[in-house]
Amino acid sequence: MRRWGWLRLAALGATVASVVLGSHVAGADDGRVPDLKPPTSEVSAGIDVTTRSWSVYSGFTSTFGGGIVKDGWRYPITGGYGEYSYTSTRWTGASVIIVPFDGTVTFADILVGYQQTFGALTVKLFGGTAVQDHVITPFDVENRVQGQAWGAKGVVETWLNLGERAFGQLDLSYATTNESYAGRLRLGYKIWPQLSAGMEAGLAGSEDYSSGRAGAFVRYEAAFGEASLSAGAAGDRSDMAGAYGTVNVLYRF
């Protein structure tokens, strides 16, 4: 179940690549006067934990020379690794039993897209390719989401300022890879200029799985990046009792 192939190494290596790229661009401790140009790239990392799963992920996003917070073209590269467990009923020929399964997933996306602002609304559209590698132990003959799969992926990210302090955020994605989908809606309020809090809800799944969550988040934003923490209740179609927690950090340079 725990194998180290090229895909997992590439996904987990995204963080290392991001740090190397960031250090090269920043030119830290090289004796030069740091430039004051707006940041053109960002690195991010996060961890997501539920009652039956956990995952870590990282990413690198850069523009083609423009500012990362300005409108224009950009290309994100993300990757990660996770583990999960589930149970399913099976007929043995004499009785019905509950069988436990353990799974691992390695995933990576390579996308390109454009950001455009329309007054209070900012929209980002991305398209590209996505790859996933699921390994389930013992082998589950009724689960179609196993092995390595490639496909096309589309992402929509939106941000809407609702007055001076309130905001809404809606992110949606779909990939032909295992018919995977995800969505998250946030409604927040800026307590202080850099600190905000609010409520969130999300859905995620594939051709053989679906889950949902609802909770609260806090978010801190500064010129160099942002960090957010969220937690709440989570469940899926087989077990609706559970919880989740997510931590995300992002750095612009």
N, C-alpha and C positions, 0 to 999 in steps of 0.2 A: 504494500500500500504506500509506503514512503520511498519513492524513487526519485532520484535527481537526474532529470533529463535536461536537454538544452532549453526547453520552454521554461521550466522553473528557474533555472539559472538566469535566463534573460529577464523574467518578470521581477525576481528579487534583486537583480542587478540594476534596476531602474533608479533606485535610490542612490547607489554609488555613482552611476553615470550623471545623475542630476547634480550631486555635490561636486564632481569633477568639473562639469560644465560651468557651474556657478562660480567656483573658485577661479577658473580660467578667465571668465568674463570680468569678475570683480577686480582681479589683479591685486589681491591683498598682500601687503607687506613687500611690495616690489619696488618701493622707493619712489613711485610715481604719485603725482597729485591725482586723487580720485576725481573722475569726471562727474558732472552733475546732470547727466542726461537721464530722462525718465527710464524706469526699468523696462526692459524688453522681454524678460523671461521670468518664469516662476517655477519653483519646485514645491511639491506637496507630498504629504505622507499621512497615513491614518490607520486606525484599527477599529474594527467593528466586532462586537461580541453579543451573541444571543445565548439563550439557554442551551441551544443545541448546536451552535456553530461559532466559529471565529475566523476572522480574515485580517490580513495586513496588506496594505497597498501603497504605492508611491507613483509619482508622475512628474513629468517635465513638460512644460508648455513654453513655447517661444513664438515670437512674431518674425516677420521677414524684414525687420529693421525698425518697425514702429513701436510705440509705447504699448506695454501689455494691458494697460487700463484704457487705452484709446480704441476707437473703432478701427477695424482692419483685419487682415488675414492672420491666422495663427495655426500652429500644429501641436496638439497634445499627444504625448506618448505615456501610457500608463501600464502598470503591471502589478500583479499581486499573487498571493497564495492564501488558501483557507482550508479548514477542516470542518466537517459536519457529521451528524449522526441522525438516523431516523429508524423507525420500525415499520414493518408491514406484515400483514397476515398472509400465510401460505397454507395451501391444502397439501397434506402429506399423503393422501390416499386413504387415511383412516380418521384424521381429525384436522382441525384448523389450529395452527400455532402462530405465535407472534415472533418474527425473526428480526433481530437488530442488525443494522448495517452501519458501517463507518465509511466516510468518503473524504477524499481530498480533491481540491480543484486548484489549478494554476491557470491564470488568465492574463491576457495582454491585449491592448488596443493601440492602433496607430491611426490617427485621424487628422483631418485638415478642415478648417472652417473659417467662418467670418463673424465678426462682432459688429452690430449696428445699433445705434441709439436713436430712439424716436421720442424725444421729449423726456418724460419720466420713465419710459420703458426701454430696457436694454435687452437685446436678443442675440444669442449666439447659436449658430447652426453648424454642426459638424457631420462629416461623413468619412467612412474609411473601412478598415477591416478589424475583425476581432477573432481571437483564438482562445479556446478553452480546452483543458485536459482534465477530465474527471476520472478518478480511480476509486472504485467501490469494492469493499471487502465485507463479506464474501460477494462474489459476483451476483448481481441482481438481474435475473432474466426478464423481469417486468419493468425495469427502468431503462428508458431509451437514452438518457443522458449519461453516457459512459464513453470513455476514450477521448481521443483528440478530435476537435471539430473546428473548422474555419468558416467564416461567413462575413457578410457585410453588416455594418453598423451605422445607425444614425442617432444623433443626439441633439436635443433642443434644450437650451438653458435660458431662462428669462428672469429678469429682475425688474420690479415695478415699485417706484417710490410713491407711497400713499401719503402725500403731504410732507411736512418737514421731518417727521420722526418715524412714522410707520412705513413698512415695506412688505412686499410679497415676493416670494421666490418659488418658481415652478421649474423643475428639471425632469425631462423625459428621455428615455432611450429605448431603442429596440435593435436587436441583432438577429439575423437569420441563424447565427450560431446557436443551435439548440432552442431556437425561437425564444431567446431570452429577452426580458423586458424589465424596466425599472422606472419608478416615478416617485418624486418627493415634492411635497408642498409645504412651504413655510410661511407663516405670518408672524412678523416681528415688530418690535418697538424699540427705538433707541432711547435707553435710559439716560445715557450720556453720549456725547458725540462718538466715542469709540466703543462703547459697550451697549449691546442690545440683547434682548431676550424675547422668546415667543413660543409658539406651538408649532408642531410639525406632524405630518402623517405621510406614510409611504407604502408602496406596493412593489413587489419584486417576484420574479418567477421565471419558469421555462416551460417547455412542453409537458413536463411531468411533475411540476412543482409550482406552488404559489404561496406567498406569505404577505403579511401586512403588519404595520406597526403604527403607533401613535404615541407622541410624547412631547417633551419640551426641550428647548435648547437655549444656550447662552453663546454669544459670539463677540469676540474682541477684534477690532480692526484698526490697523495703523498703516502708515505710509509704506512700511517694509513688508507687510503681509497681514495675516489674520490667523486666528485660532478659534475653534468652536468645540463645544461639548454638548451632547444630547443624550437623553435617556428616556425610557418609557416602557410601554407594554408591547409585546410582539407575539405573533402566533402564526401558524400555518393551517392548512386544511385538515391536517391530521391531529394537531395538538394546539389548541387555541390559548393555552396558558403558558406564559413566559415573559421574559423581559429582554431589553437590549440596551446597549451603551455604545456610543461612538465618539471618538476623538479625532479631530482633523487639524492639521497645521499647514500653513502655506507661507512661503517666503518669496518675495519679489526682488529681482536684482537687474 
